[in-house]
Amino acid sequence: MSSDKLPQFAAFQSSGDLIADRRAGYARDLARRGDFAAAIDLMRQALELAPGHTPFLLRLAEWLERIGNRDGAVAALRDALVADPHDRHGAALKLALLGETQTPQAPPAAYVAGLFDAYAPRFDSALVERLGYRAPDLLWRALCAVSGGTSPAYRHALDLGCGTGLMGERLRRAVSFLEGVDLSAGMLREAEVKGVYDRLRHGDAFATTEAVPAHADLAVAADVFCYLGDLSAPLLAVASVLEGGGLFAFTVEAAPDDAGFLLRSSLRYAHGRAFVERQLAAAGFSILHFETTELRRDRGEAVLGHVVVARLGLAYAQSAVERALILSALAKELAPNAIPGRDAEPALPVPPLQ
C-alpha cells in the first residue's frame, strides 16, 4: 500500500484535534523522506490524541507494512473497521489484499461515494489530462461500430455510474432521453452543470429501483465495473431494465484470461475475458463487440481493459411485474453494501434540454 493508493479524502480529513493533526502532518513528511520508523512513532502519538481516527490508522497501517510489520498493519486496519463500520476508507479492501479476508464481491458503497465526492471537482482534468482516460471515446466508437459505422440513435439511454458526465457528453447527440445515475452526490453536481442529462438520480444504479427507467434501449457503464468484482447481480439488474434487443456497453479492466475477477493494489477490480463472457451469457446477453485496448495510464503504465457491447436477447426481456420482483430481490441482496440514509433520494433537478 503505497501512499498514492490511499484515498485522497482519507489523507486530508482533520481529526478535530489540532495537535494530533500537526503530528500526523509531521509524520507524513517523515514518511515522504523514507523515515518510516519515526513516522510511525509520531502517528501513534497522534492516535493517542485522536483515538480511532480512521485516516491516521490507514496511514499507520501503510507504513507498518512498508517496514515489514504485517501483523501491525493488519491490527491497524482492523481498528479502522471498528472505528468506522461503514468503512468509508476501504480498510476491508486492504485487508483482502493482505490475504486476511476473502476478496469482497464489491467495495463498501460508502467508500466509493466518499472517494468520488472528494475527487469530483478535479475529476475531469485528472482523468483526461493526466491519465489519458479513454473509456467514453472507446465506448462511443464501439457503439458506432455495431451500428454499421454510422452514428447510432437511441430513445432512452441510462448512463450507469455517470460521474461528471464524460460519457453523457458523447451520448447526448444520439439519445432522445438521457438519464444518469451515480452514487456520488459530488459527481452529480458536476454533471448537472454540464446540462447534458434529461434526468440525474442519486443512488446505486444496480440496487436502487427508483434509479432506473422502465424501458431503456441502451445502458452504458464507463469505468464502473472496476469497482465491482462479481458481475452477476449488476448484469441481471441491467437486463431487467433493458427492452429486448437493447444494448449494454461497458468497460472492465483486464485480468489474465483464465482469471475470474481479482482485486488489484489500486483497490480496483480486474476481470478475465472468459469470466465476462460467461456472466453476460448467464444474464441473457450476446456479445456484439469485444476489444482489448488501453483504457488509461497509471504512473506511466498502460492500464489494459475490455471494451464490450452486448445485446439483450428478446427472450430475456422482462415484464413490468417481473422487473419489479427482480429489482426488489437485487436490492435486498446488495443491501449490506448500502449507505445509511441514502436508500431513496430524489432525482436532482435538471433544466430541460432545448
Protein Blocks (a to p, Z undefined) as FASTA:
>chain_A
ZZklpcfklmmccehiaklmmmmmmmmmmmmnopamlmmmmmmmmmmmmghilklmmmmm
mmmmmnopamlmmmmmmmmmmmmmnopnommmmmmmnopaccdfbdcfklmmmmmmmmmm
mmmmmmmmmnopaklmmmmmmmmmmnoopacddfbdcdehklnolmmmmmmmmpfbdcdd
dfblklmmmmmmnopafbdceddfklmmklpcfbdcbdcdehklmmccbfklmmmmmmmm
pcehiacddddddddfkbcbdcdfkopacddfklmmmmmmmnopacfbdcdddfbdeehi
acddddddddddfklpccfklmmmmmmmmmmmmmmmpcehilbccdddddddZZ
